[in-house]
């Protein structure tokens, strides 16, 4: 593979086993661990800070949605008469 050396010369290929690979791999692992724990602790953190939020809703208004009706459920009041206790006999 062709690359540009630090001196500005175009060189044919660079050996993948160079001495500078050790600190590059070390800092890559450290950066990965730091990023992992930052997102674990504060997932809403962005480049702009935690107070910045993005609103993806469209700017156009429109009619409000219709109210939702509740279906069933256990509410106190307004029910039928309670059933009588079972007749016990001998």
SVG drawing of the C-alpha trace seen along z (x, -y; Angstrom):
<svg xmlns="http://www.w3.org/2000/svg" viewBox="-80 -25 92 57">
<polyline fill="none" stroke="black" stroke-width="0.4" points="0.0,0.0 1.2,-3.5 1.5,-6.0 3.1,-9.4 6.0,-9.2 6.5,-11.9 9.2,-13.5 6.6,-14.0 7.9,-11.3 5.6,-8.8 6.7,-5.3 5.6,-2.0 4.5,-0.2 4.8,-0.4 5.4,2.7 2.4,3.4 4.8,4.5 6.4,1.2 7.3,0.0 4.7,-2.8 1.8,-0.3 2.1,0.4 1.1,-3.0 -1.5,-3.3 -3.2,-0.1 -2.9,-1.1 -4.6,-4.5 -7.2,-2.9 -8.2,-0.5 -8.2,-3.2 -10.4,-5.5 -12.8,-2.6 -13.1,-1.9 -13.6,-5.6 -16.3,-6.0 -18.0,-2.8 -18.4,-3.9 -19.3,-7.5 -22.3,-6.2 -23.1,-3.7 -23.3,-6.5 -24.7,-9.3 -26.3,-8.1 -27.8,-11.5 -24.4,-13.1 -23.6,-14.6 -20.9,-16.8 -23.0,-19.8 -23.5,-18.9 -26.3,-17.4 -28.5,-20.5 -28.7,-20.5 -31.7,-18.7 -32.9,-18.2 -36.5,-18.4 -37.3,-16.2 -41.0,-17.2 -42.1,-19.1 -42.8,-22.8 -46.3,-22.6 -49.2,-22.8 -52.3,-20.8 -55.4,-19.8 -54.8,-18.2 -55.4,-14.5 -58.9,-13.4 -59.3,-12.5 -58.9,-8.9 -61.7,-7.0 -61.0,-4.6 -62.3,-1.2 -63.4,0.8 -61.4,1.0 -62.2,1.1 -63.7,-2.1 -65.7,-2.7 -69.3,-3.6 -72.1,-2.9 -72.2,0.9 -74.9,3.5 -76.3,4.7 -74.1,7.2 -75.1,10.8 -76.5,12.5 -74.3,14.9 -74.7,18.6 -77.3,20.4 -75.9,23.0 -78.0,25.8 -78.0,29.1"/>
</svg>
